Amino acid sequence: MCLAAAGRILEVSGSDIERSAVVDVGGSPRPVNLAMVPDAAVGDWVKIHSGFAFEVMSADEAAELIEITDELGRHI
């Protein structure tokens, strides 16, 4: 089973498979590869797993994922 995190893109650099971003994940900036979401832009919310963004999502979807992962964290 894989668990994804939600994060908001703060800055983007590079191109193609080397396209990357700094993403705010729970208040912590993290480097993330954007190769699988070529249309993602600064301000977008993305789902992240193992350092790769794999889906752009709405702010409502991000809030729901954050709520779920926070709840899981309280039980671990």
C-alpha angles and dihedrals in degrees: 000000000000127000121208127205127213120232140167119233113242100175138359131210140167129025143254113358091350093056108126142168144200105239128192107229111180092331094313120108112227134180112245132181113235099190092115094050104046094169095052113121141183109295095027122124115231138186111237133197127171093350096309127107108219105171139028112221141182123263089251092054090048092051090051093049091048090051092050095047091046089052091049090050091056090058099047 
